Amino acid sequence: MTLTTSGDAVVRAEELYEASRRAITLTVDDLWPGRGAVLGAQVPSLTSYVCPVTVDGEELFAKYGWLSTPMASVLRGARGTWDDVLEAQLPYTRSADLLTRREFQQLEFLRQLGRPRVCEAVDFRAGVLLTRALSGMTVAEEINLRPWDTGPLLDSVLLSLPELHGEAGAKYIKRAWPINERSIVDVFLHQFKGPSAAGFVADLGRDRELPEHERLVIVDLVANAVRRLIRLTTALRPRQRVAVYGDLKPEHVFLSGARMTFISPALQWAAGPEPDVAKLIGRALLLGLCHHELRAEQQITQGVASTLDSYFGALPRGERLDQVREVMVLWLMDTAALLATCLSVPADYPVTAHQEQVVRHARRIATVLDRVSGLLIGSMTGAGLLDAIFGEFDQTAWNPLRAGRHSATPTSIEGNDA
C-alpha cells in the first residue's frame, strides 16, 4: 500500500469516483435489468471504491478497485495519469488475478468450508464484487461500546479460524490466487523500504493540518520504529505453511446475537496464524488508544493481554518463544503502516471516524511504536518479552507527559539505531 504525498494530485478524485460508480451502475443494470437499482453514497475505504446498492428493497454492497492499487495512491499518480489508468484498467478487469475476482473466489471457498462464516457473495462481474449486507454491529463497534468484553470478543474471533488455519485452508491456497496485497509484511515493505521511503516518511502528515513541530516529532518517532522493524523482518519465519485470513480487523467481523460473520477476506500464505493474531490484537489496541475514556482504554488493553495470554498459553513452549516475538513485530508493522496511510491520504479523501482519530492520536501511537520496537531488538523472549511490552505500552499510552516528551530532530530511516 505505497502512498506518495508530495505535489498535487495527478488524477482528479471526481474522475476516479465517477468512473467507479459508472462501472458499478453498468454491472448492476446488466445483472438486474429494469429493476431500478439505486446506488448509495460512497463508503470510506482506503483501498477500493465501496457503496451500498439497493435492488428491490434488498441492500447489497458493491466493491470496485483500480489496478490492485489503493485509490489514494492512484490519485497521487502511482499508476500514472488518468489516461494511463484508464488504458490499463480494462485489461486488468479481465485478468485472472483481478483482486475483486480473487476475493469473490475466496468468499466462495469459505462458504463451502463453513468456518469462519462469511458474508454471501451475490455475484461478480466486470471487476465489481457484490456482497449481501449484514445485520448487527462489528466487533470494533462492540469493543467501543463494551470495552470490558474485549477479551471474550477477540477470543471468539480467533476460535472461528482453526479450520482455515488447518489442512483445508492450506490445500485451497496451494491451488488458488492469494491476496498478498494485504500481507502485513508486504504492505510495510512497500511503504518503508526503497528509494522513495525516506521522502515518504518525511512527508507524513503534511496534508493533515498538523502543527509542524508536532508533525516533525511524529516523523522522527515513526522513522526510529521503522528502521528497527526493517531489521527485524529478517528474523520472521518463511511463509508457505498456513493459510491465514489476512485482513482480520475487528471492523471485518459482524456480531449478530451469538453469530459472527466475516467480510473482506485476503487469504494468503504465512508461517503460522501470527498475522491474523497480530492484526486483530493490534487494531483492537488502536481502538483503545483512540477511545475518549481512559478507563475504557485500560479495559481494552487488558482484554488484548488476556487474549494473548490464552493464545500463547495453549502453545508448546518452543513455539511460544518464537511466536511471541513474531506477533509483536507484525503488530508494530501493521500499526506503522496504518498510521502512515492515515497521515498520507489527501485532506479531502473520505476516511472513517476511527481513521480520523488515528490522525488525532498520531503522536501517542508513534510513541508506542518507537518504545516497543526498542524492546524487540533486545534479547528478551517469551512471557518476559510480552510482560515488558505491555508494561511499556501502559506507561507510554496512559502517561500523556511521557508520550509527549521527544525531540523533533528528524531521523533517517536508513541510519543506525541507537
N, C-alpha and C positions, 0 to 999 in steps of 0.2 A: 504494500500500500504506500507507494512513494508519492509524496506530495511536494510540489515546488511552490515557493511562496513569493519569489521576487518578481516584480513587474506586474503589469496589468494582465487581466485575463485574456488569453488568446482566443478562447471560444466564448461566445456570449451565452449566459445562462438561459436566456429566453429561448434561444435556438435549440439548445440541448433539451430543455424541458418540453418544448412544443413538439419536437421530433419524437421524444419518448412517448408522450401522450398520443401522438398520431399513430405510432406503431401499435400501442395497446388498443386504441379505438378500432383500427383495421382488423386486428386479430379477433377482438370481441364481436365485431359485426360479422366476421366470417364464420365464427363458431355459432353465434345465435342471431341469424339474420332476422330483422324485423321485430326483435324482442325489446327494443327501446332500452338497451343497456345504458347506464349512467355512470360516468367516472367521477369519483370524488376528488378531494384536494390531495395534493402530494403529501406523502408521509415522510418525515425526516429519515434519511438513510445516508450513511457515509459511503456506501458502495454502489447502490443501484437506484433507479427511479421506481418508487413504490407508490401505489394509490389504491384505494378501495374501488371496487366495481360492483354495482347493483344490477342484477339481472332477474326480472320477475319477482322483485322483493327479496331475493337472496343475495347476501353480501359475500363477495369474494375479494381476494387481494391479488393485484397484478404486479409482477416484478419484471423490469426490463433493464439490462445492463449494457455497457458500452465497452467492447474490446477487452473484457476481463480487467478493466481498469477502474478504480474509484472515480466517481463523477467529478469530485473536486479536482482530481489530477487532470482529467480531460479538460476541464475549464481552464486550467493553468497551462495547457499546451503540452502535456506529457505525451499525447499521441498526435501532435502536430496541429495544423489549422483545422477549422471546421470542415473545409473541403477534404482534407486528408482523412478526418474521422469518418465522414460520410462515405468516402470511397472504400475504406477498409471495413465498415460496419456490415455491408450487405453480405460479402463472403463470410464474414465472421458469424452472422446469424445462421448460416447454412453449414457451419463446420461441426464436426463430431465432438470437439472439445469445448463447445459453447458452454459457458458457465451455468446459465439457467437450465440448459439441457441436462448437464450433469446433476444439478440439484433435483430436477424432476426425477431422474433415474434413481437417485439415492432415496428420495421420498418413497418411491415405489418399492424399493428393496426393503426399507424399514417397515413399511406397512405389511409386507409379507413376513418379516422377521417377528413382528408383534411387539417387541420391546426394544427401545423405548417407543411408546405410542407417539405417532407424528400426525400432523395435520394432513388432510386429504389433498392430494394433488389432483385438481379437477381436470386440467388439460395443459398442454404445452404446444405452442405453435409460433413459428417465425421469431424465436427469441423471447417470447412472452411466456412466463410461468404464471399460472393461475391456481391459487390455493383457496380452500374454503376458510372463511373467517371463523375464529374460535370464540367461545364464550369464556367467561371467567377473567381472572387477573393474572398477570405474570408473576413469577416468583420474585422478581425485582420489586414490583409493587407490594407484594405481600411482606417482603422484608422491611420495606419502608414503613408499612402500617403496623407490623408485628415484629419489631426487631428482636424481641425476646425469643422468637421462634426460629431465628436464623439457622441454628444448628440442625434441628429436625428438618427444615425445608431443604437445606443443602444435602443432608444425608439422603433424603427421599429422591433427589435428582440423581445422585450417584448410584443409588440402588436400582435405578432403571436401566443401567448400562452394561451389566455383566454379559448379556448375550452378544451385544455389539463388540465388546472387548474380547470376546472369545473366538472360537473356531469359525462360527458362521460369518462374523464380520471380516475376519482375515481372508476367508475363502472368497467373499464378494469383492473385496478391494483388490485382490490379485488379478481379477479379470475386468475391472471397471476403471473409469477415469476418476482419480482422486481430485479433491478441490484443494490443491496446495496453496491457492491464493489466500486462504485463511489460516495457513500454518503460522503459529506464533513466531517460530524462528525465521521463517522466510520473510514474513512481514517486517520483523525487526531488522533483518539484514538489508532488505530493500531500502528501508528508510535511513539506516545509520551507517552503512558501510559502502564505500565507493567514493569517487572523486567529488560528488556533489554533496556528500554527507555533512561536511563541516559548514558549508553555506546554509544547508537546510536547518541545522541546529541553531546557527547564529541568527536566523530569521524568525525563529519561533516566536509567536505572539505579536508580530508586527501589525497584523490586521485585526487584532482583538482588543484594541483600545486599552492596553495595559500601560501603567506608568513605566517609563523607560528604565528607571532604576529597578523596579520590580521585575521587569522582563529580563534584564541582564542577570539578575540573581537566579531566575528560573533557568535560563540558558546555561549558566555555569553549573548548576546542580544536575541538570539533565546530562550535560556533557561528561561530568565526572562519572555518573552512573553508567552511561552508555559505553564509555571506554572500558570500564571493568567488565560489563556484560559481554562485550565483544570477545574479550579474553576468555570468558567462561564458556563460550559456545564450543570451544574445542573439547571440553570435558563432557558434553552431552553425548549420550549413547546413540549409536546408529539407529535409524528407523527400520522399517520393513519387518516388524514383528507383530504389532497390534493395530487394528483399525480403531480410530477414535472418532468421536462426534465432530470435533474440530472447531466448532464455534459455539461452545457450551457456555452461553451467558445467561444469567438469571432472566434477562429480557426475552430469551428464546424458549422459555418454558412457561406454559399456561397451567394454572391450577383451577379446576372447576370441581368443587366438592373435594373428594379424595383422589381425583383422577388428574394425572399430569399428562400434558400433550406438548410435544416439542415441535419447533419450527426451524427453518433455515439450517439444515444440516450442511456440514462441509467435511464429509468423511475423507480420511487421509491416513497414511501410514504413520506409526510412531513406534518408539521403543517400548512403550507401555502406556498405561492410562494417564500418565503425568500431564500431558497437555490439557486434557479435559478437567482434571482436578485443578490445575493451575489457573486456567481461565475462569472457572466457576468461582473459586475462592477469591481470586484477585478482583474480579468485578464486584463481588459482594463487599470486599474491603473498601472499594471505591464508593459504594453506596453509603457505607459508614462514614468515610472521610467527608462526604458531601452532605451528610444529614445535618439538619438545623438544630438537633438536640444532642448535647454531649452524652446524656445517659443512653440514648438510642445508639449512638456511635460505639459506645463501650459494649453494649449488648451485642451488636453485630460482630464486632471484633472477637468477643468471647465465643459467639456461635461459630465463627470460622475456625477458631482454635480448637473447639470441641470436635468439629467435623474432621479436622486434620488429625487430631489425636485418635479418633476412631478409625480413620482410614489407614494411617501408618501403623497403628497398633495391631491391625489384622495381618500385617505383612511379616514374613520371616525376617529376622534381624539383619541378615546380609542385604536383602533387598531394601530394607527400610533405610539403611545408611545412604545408599545411592539415591533413592527416590526423594528423600527429604531435600537434599541439595538441588536435585533436578527440578522438582516442583517449585522451589523458591526462585531459581534462576528464571524459569519460564514465566512465573508470576510477574517478576520485575520486567522482563522483556515485553510482555503483553501490556503492562501498565505504562511503560515508557512509550510504546508505540501508540497507544490510545491517547495519552496526554499530548504527544507531538501532533497527532492528527487533529485533535480538537483545537490546538493552538495555531494550526496552519491552514485551516479551511478559510475561504474568503468570508469577510464580515457578513455578507448577505446570504450566505449558504444556509439552508434550513437544517437546524440541528435540534435535538431533543432537549427538554428541560434539564435532564441529567447531564448531558454533554456541556450545557452552559454552566452547570455547577462545577464540572471538572475544570473548566477555564477559571472560574471564580476561585477555586481552591488549588490552583495550579502550583502555588509555592509550597503548600503543605505536602502535596503529592510528590513534587520534585524532591523535597527534603527527605521524605521516606525512601524514595528511590536511591538517593545519594547515600544515606546512612546504612540502609540494609544491604545494598550492594557492597559496601565496605566490609560487612561481616562475611559475605560469601567468598571473598578472596582469601579469607583466613583458613585455618586448618580444622576448625570445628566441624563435627558431623552429627547426624542423628538427632536425638532428642535434645542434646545440648545446644545444637545449632538452632533448632526450632524455638527453644525457650529464649535464646539470646535475641533472635529475630523479633519475636513478639514483645520481648522486653524493650527493645529499641523502638519498635513500632509504637508501643504505648507511650513511651517518653516523648517521642517526636510528634506523633499525631495529636496527643492530648495536651501538649505543652506549647501553647502558641508562642511563648517567648523563645523557647529553644528552636522551634521550627523557623522562627523569623530571623535568627542570627546567622548571617552569612555574608561574606564579602561579595561584591558584584564584579569580581575580576574575571573576565571571560577566559574560558579554558578550552584548548583544542581537544577534540575527542581522539586525536591521534597521539597525544602526549603521554608521558609516563605517569603512572598512578603513584600518588604519594604514599 
